[in-house]
């Protein structure tokens, strides 16, 4: 989702810009340390907010842009994300 956002908003081709790369690395690190593990729901429904407020705002902006576009670009991933959001 970050790559989709970066390509459209920062005019990059196959690589992330420095700002988006930093956000990606932060998100991967946070997911790696998540106490809920593999069975985790989507971050929007998570009772534990592990992102710093500024990074959370950035990831929300990315999700708002990329979410609707995921249906066209990666329909299977979009469906899997929707199924994850149904978890309690």
Helices and strands as residue ranges (DSSP letters): H 2-9, H 18-32, G 37-39, G 43-45, H 53-73, H 75-85
